[in-house]
Amino acid sequence: MSVARIRTVILNAHEADPVVAFWSGLLGVAVRETDPEADIVWLDPDTPGGVNLGIQHVDHPVDGPTQVHVDVAVGDLTVATST
C-alpha cells in the first residue's frame, strides 16, 4: 500500500496558451479554471479523482529542471515521513 499519491503536476511555460491547447487536446479535457493570481490554467482531470494538471506561465524561457514540479498528497504525514 502506498503512503502517497500524485495529486498535481504543474508544467511551467513561457508561452502557456500553446501548452494548454496541446495538453487539453491530447488528453481530451477542458480547461477547468484559470487562476490569475498564480498565473495557472487548470485542466479537468482525465478521470474522476485523477491527477490535476496545471500550466503555469513563467516570465522567462523554460529549460532544465524547472519545467515541471509534482505535488503529492499523503493521508498521514507521520507515516509518509517515516518511510
C-alpha positions in Angstrom: 0.0 0.0 0.0 1.4 3.4 -0.9 1.6 6.2 1.5 1.4 8.9 -1.1 -0.2 9.6 -4.5 0.5 12.2 -7.2 -2.1 14.9 -6.7 -0.9 17.7 -9.0 1.6 18.2 -11.9 2.5 21.8 -12.8 4.1 22.5 -16.2 5.9 25.8 -16.4 5.6 27.5 -19.8 6.9 30.8 -21.1 4.1 30.8 -23.7 1.3 29.0 -21.8 -1.5 29.1 -24.5 0.0 26.6 -26.9 0.9 24.3 -24.0 -2.7 24.5 -22.7 -4.0 23.7 -26.2 -1.6 20.8 -26.6 -2.4 19.1 -23.3 -6.1 19.7 -23.3 -6.3 18.4 -26.9 -4.1 15.4 -26.2 -6.0 14.4 -23.1 -9.4 15.3 -24.4 -10.1 17.5 -21.4 -11.5 21.0 -21.0 -9.9 24.0 -19.2 -11.4 23.9 -15.7 -10.4 27.3 -14.5 -7.8 30.0 -14.7 -6.1 31.3 -11.5 -4.9 34.8 -12.4 -3.2 35.2 -9.0 -0.9 32.2 -9.5 -1.0 32.6 -13.3 -2.0 28.9 -13.7 -4.5 27.4 -16.1 -6.1 24.2 -14.7 -7.3 21.4 -16.9 -10.0 18.9 -15.9 -8.6 15.6 -14.7 -8.9 12.9 -17.4 -10.6 10.6 -14.9 -12.7 11.3 -11.7 -10.3 11.9 -8.8 -7.4 11.9 -11.3 -4.2 14.0 -11.3 -4.7 17.7 -11.5 -2.7 19.3 -14.4 -1.9 22.9 -14.3 0.1 25.1 -16.8 1.8 28.0 -15.1 3.1 31.0 -17.0 6.6 32.0 -16.2 8.3 35.2 -17.4 11.5 33.5 -18.7 12.1 30.8 -21.3 11.9 27.4 -19.6 14.7 24.9 -19.7 16.2 22.4 -17.4 14.7 21.0 -14.2 12.3 23.9 -13.6 9.9 22.8 -16.4 7.8 20.6 -14.1 7.0 20.1 -10.5 4.9 17.4 -8.9 2.8 17.7 -5.7 2.0 14.6 -3.8 -0.8 14.0 -1.3 -0.5 11.8 1.8 -3.1 10.5 4.1 -0.9 10.5 7.1 2.2 12.8 7.1 3.8 10.9 10.1 3.6 7.6 8.2 4.8 9.2 5.0 7.9 10.8 6.5 8.9 7.7 8.4 9.2 5.5 5.2 
